[in-house]
Each structure stands twice: as structure tokens, then as C-alpha cells.
Amino acid sequence: MVTRNLSAAEKRAAVRIGAARARLIRNLLHNVFGVDQLRDGQRAVIDSVLEGRDTLAIMPTGSGKSLCYQIPASIFKGTTIVVSPLISLMKDQLEKLEEIGIGAAQLNSSLSREEELDALDSIRNNLSNIVFCTPERLATPEFLEVLKDTEISLLVIDEAHCISQWGHDFRPAYLEIGAARRALDNPPVLALTATATPDVIDDIGRQLGTRMHVVNTGIYRSNLHYRVIQITNPAEKTAEALRLVRETVGVGIIYAATVKAAEEMYHALQEAGESVALYHGRLPARERKENQDLFMNGERRVMVATNAFGMGIDKSDTRFVIHLQVPANLEAYYQESGRAGRDGADAECTLLYFQDDKRLQQFFLVKHYPSAHELRAVYDAVVPLVPCQAGVIADALPDMADSKLKVCLKLLKDGKLLRQNRKLDYLLTNKDPSAVIFDQLSAIYQHKQERDREALEQMVGYAQSGYCRWKLMLDYFNDASAELEHCGCCDNCVSPPSVQVEEGEAVLFEPPPEPSVPPAPVIAVGSQVKVPKFDIGTVLSVAGDQITIEFPENTTKTFMAEFVQPV
């Protein structure tokens, strides 16, 4: 690439443009948004967007990401589309924007038909500077047709890590955003997230079909004090959680990896007389909303929840977050523990580490990966239906989870077996659907499985380490912005886990070795096997330590090899 130095006149012009932009932003901050000044990193993101660059902003939770698109949306002539999975957050943002005179609309499943038609009319008549929608809604042909007749000045993707298959909270609905953007003639994009590893950063750009300008303000938050408590049995874990709740002042969240663990902890706290609420995905929607409101309004001091209580939860005075089980990776742990201390005051983030919990996360990992057999089943279902929408395909495969179907369709598109037109109908290509192709596509997710295993091992390494907790997380995210070696406030910095030996040298804490697990027997495709709590079935495929089995009535399930025994 040949570079050219700017002339003196060009430099003066750039200075004038920069000064004019600064005055405009300052006026908007004071006169419209009622803000005195931008926070660290916000100006760099806003400048990048106003210069027309596709931008990925990595900013800590609570750092004011919304202003990074609200300011440009107030300057641009067209409409800004904000894609978010958080319907409750849309409503809050909509109300705040309308209060300060900025036209806004939302489209999601919470609207009545009349409200939806009003929102669409507002968009058609260019009355909405900012339009909020879910990724599912953005992908619908009807909504895209409306947007095609609208000048789209900016496409904002909130919680952008959800678009990456390498991200901790990968959501298949986000896979449709890239195709939707292309259908809208590729408007400039602003992707927002609190965390992203280098792999996730690369994948976000790949999924959106663009090279992103990255603005990374760093993840370090000095007010969060991390610690790990080693646990030897489940009863000790419950007792330790009760002790922490009693000894900590203020409100807090306790995260459990399963519904059963959440309910057991909830009942233990109730019996101990604590003010507690419960939240998980199996509760009725109304009960979840009531319990969330009780916690957010301060009527309950502690929320016990699975990770269903997640994105969009912003109770700034949360003083502690406790994890009852080790999460799947450090991204998930940082996001969930980072819900503490958003008001800037000190907060405690505690992980209760019990070695057996690692196997629970290993079991969860199995459910995420499509086998060659499942890919073939999706392709065979599509063949007689084309051209067809994803919903029609889902109806033809009622036993397949919607999330896995979306992943299968994306892989079949990546493998050039399927394509989509501008209406997002699925169509067949001329490529030969040989068995080798399905094996190759499935192998892509075997690679992801290995990466997820590595991420889990790094999470376990964090729990067992004697080094600074913050330093470990910063290294994981490849974040050198804090220039930190010791935070001075985590358990390992305050009380290093060392013992004295004769020479006076410090020896770092060495955790006891994990109990050895006997190797699983070799299982062949086509053989008869049994799994505890399931019937005898036939092995359809073996990939690494994952075995896909067909049971009577043509149901298929995938298990870790250690749970499968030959008949």
C-alpha cells in the first residue's frame, strides 16, 4: 500500500472538521442528552462511526455504549437500526429517547398488532431516528422490505459477541444479521460488546462481511474484587454461600449452573430467613418478571438465578456476585460477575470452586455441536420444500431445537449446499450433497468443541491459580491496556497462597489432582449401546468423545462417550 503525507492545506482542513465535529457533539451532549462530557473511549467510537468506518467497540459494562450510537443517530440524516436481544432494554431506551425529543420505534414480540403497524408506519414516514429490533425480526422478509425503502445510515449490533461461534454466548439468531445487512446494501455497522477475545473479534468481522475498526477501551474495573474459595463437597458449598450472603452488606446475585442447583440454593436461603428471589428459564414468564421486579426495586436483597438472568440486567448498586459452579469460560464469568459494582463502588465477585463441577460443564458442551447425521437430516428436509423460510423448515423438523437448526442451516450455507435470496428464502445449489461434505461441515464444529474445551480448561486454571485474578483475565482477553501485574485487591494479591520452605522460597498453591476417570470403551458406528435413563439405541456417528445415537421412534441424541456403554 502506498501512503501519502497530507499537505498543509489538508491538515488545516482536517483540524477545522475535527473542531466543528467537537462543537456539534458538545452541543448535543449539553442541550439534548444532558451530559457534561463523554467518558473514556466514547469519543473514539463516535469519531470512527462519523467517519463512516465499520466499527467494533469493546467497552466495559456500564461505560455508556448507548451514547456511541445515539450521538451519530442525531447527526445522520437517515435511520439508525439497533439490533438487540433485550426487549426490556429496548423499552427503556425508547422511553428515554422520546423524553428528550428523539423519534424512536421498536419492533419485537411484545407489541400488539396495532402497535406494530404504528411502528412500521413511523419507519416508512421517516419519523424514527432510531429503530430497535431483535435479530429475529431483522431477518424477516416483511421487515426487510420496509427497511429497503428507508435510508439506513447506521446498523448497530448490541451484544455483538453473540454473532460469533467462538463467543461465550453464541446465539444462532444473530447468524442472520450478515445476510440481512447484505440485503440492505451493506450500511455502515457499529458492533458493541463488553468482551471479545482475538478470535471473537475476527469472527465478528467475518460474519458481517467487513473489516472492523476496533476501539478497545479495556476490561479492567478496579472496584471489582475477585476471589475463589475451594470447596470439597456440596454441603460445604451451600454453607459457604449462606455465610457470604450473611457477611456481605447490600444486594447481590448468586448464579447456579442448573435449575436444580438454583432452586436448592433459593430454598436454603429462604429457610435461613434471607430476603431472596428466584429466576430461571423454566419459571412462567409472569413469575420471572415479578421476581425480577422484586429484585430490581429493592424488595428482595438476593437473586438466585441461572444465566437466564443475564444481558440487560443493570442494578448498579449490586455489591456481590457469587458463582456456585465454575462457568464454561472466562468470558461468561467476566460478563456475569461484572454485573456487580456498576455504580463504581467496591464489590465482591466470588467463585465457589468444586472440582466435580467441571464435568457438568463438559456435559453441557456436548449439546451445542451438530453431527453429520443432523446436517444431513436438515438438508433432506429442505429439498422438497424449496424455496422456503426457516420457519417452514422448523415445522418439518419438530424434534430439533431451534438453536441447533439455525446452526445447521448456517453450516449448509457455508458449505455451498444451500443459499438464500434477497427475500431470505432457502434454495438448493448445484453442489453434490455427498456424505463427505456433511462430515467436513460437522468437523468445523468439532474444532469449535476443542476450542470450548480449551476455554473451560482456562476457566479451571483461573480457579486453581495462585496468581492475580485480574492479571489472568486481562491475559485471557489479550488486554494490555491496564498495564497491570498485580491488582492489589483480589484474594491472591491480598493473601498469596504460598507456604514457607527451608530455603525461604515461596511455593505457589498446587491444587490436588483431579480424580482419574477410566477411559470410555471404543464404540463403533452401527453398534447397539445403552445410556443411563435412556433406552437401547444404535450409534449413528462418533466424533471425538461425542456419540450420536438413534433411539426407538427415530429420536436422536448426542452424549459424551463416558456415558455410553456397549450392549
DADAZI-V759740 format. One line per field, one symbol per residue. ss: DSSP state (A for helix, B for strand, O for the rest). phi: phi as a letter, one per 20 degrees, with the letter a starting at -180 (. if undefined). psi: psi as a letter, one per 30 degrees, with the letter a starting at -180 (. if undefined). A space follows every 50 residues. Layout:
ss=???
phi=???
psi=???
//
This chain:
ss=OOOOOOOAAAAAAAAAAAAAAAAAAAAAAAAAAOOOOOOOOAAAAAAAAA OOOOBBBBOOOOOOOOAAAAAAAAAOOOBBBBBOOOAAAAAAAAAAAAAO OOOBBBBOOOOOAAAAAAAAAAAAOOOOOBBBBOAAAAOOAAAAAAAAOO OBBBBBBOOAAAAOOOOOOOOAAAAAAAAAAAAOOOOOBBBBBOOOOAAA AAAAAAAAOOOOBBBBOOOOOOOBBBBBBBOOOAAAAAAAAAAAAAAOOO BBBBBOOOAAAAAAAAAAAAAOOOOBBBBOOOOOAAAAAAAAAAAAOOOO OBBBBOOOOOOOOOOOOBBBBBBOOOOOOAAAAAAAAOOOOOOOOOBBBB BBBOOOAAAAAAAAAAOOOOOAAAAAAAAAAAAOOOOBOAAAAAAAOOOO OAAAAAAAAAAAAAOOOBBBOOOOOBBBOOOOOOAAAAAAAAAAAAAAAA AAAAAAAAAAAAAAOOOOAAAAAAAAOOOOOOOOOOOOOOAAAAOOOBBB OOOOOBBBOOOOOOOOOOOOOOOOOOOBBBBOOOOBBBBBBBBOOBBBBB BAAABBBBBBAAABBBO
phi=.edcffffffffffffffffffffffffgfedemdfbfegnfffffffff enefcdddcggnenffffdffgffefeeddedebedfffgfffgfffffd ndfbbccbfeefffffffffffffeledfccebefffgefgfffffffed feebdddelfffeefeffcgcggffefgfffffemlfgccdcbebafgff gffgfffembeeeeddendfcfeedebcdfddagffffffffffffeden ebcdedfcfgfffffgfffgfeneebccbbfefggffgfffffgffenec ecdebeffecgnecdfefebcddfcfffaffffffffffemfenffbdcc deecgfffffffffggfedfegffffffgfffgfdffbegffffffcfee fgffffffffffffemecbcefemfecedeffefgffffffffgefffgf fffffffffffgfefdegffffffffelddfelddbfnceffffbgfcce dgfneedfgdffffffdfffffddfneecccgmcffcdfebccmddcece dgmmecbdcfgfedcff
psi=kklkkkleeeeeeeeeeeeeeeeeeeeeeefefhkelllkfeeeeeeeef ggkkkjjjklkggheefffeeeffeleakkkjkkfjeeeeeeeeeeeeeg gkkllkjaffkleeeeeeeeeeeeghfjekkklleeeefkeeeeeeffgk jjfkjkjlhffffkfflfhkjfffffeeeeeefghilkkjkklfkkleee eeeeeeefhljkjkjjflfkjffkjklkkkkfleeeeeeeeeeeeefkka llkjkkfleeeeeeeeeeeeffgljklkklffkkeeeeeeeeeeeefgfk ekkklagfickfjijfgkfkkkkflklflfeeeeeeffflgfgflklkjk kjjkeffefeeeeeeeffkkleeeeeeeeeeeeffkklleeeeeefiffk keeeeeeeeeeeeeggfllkafggkkllagkkileeeeeeeefefeeeee eeeeeeeeeeeeeflglkeeeeeeeeghjgefhkekfgflefeeikillk lefglkkkkjlkkkkkkkkklkkkkflkllkkgllklkkelkjbgkkkkk llggkklklkeffkkk.
//
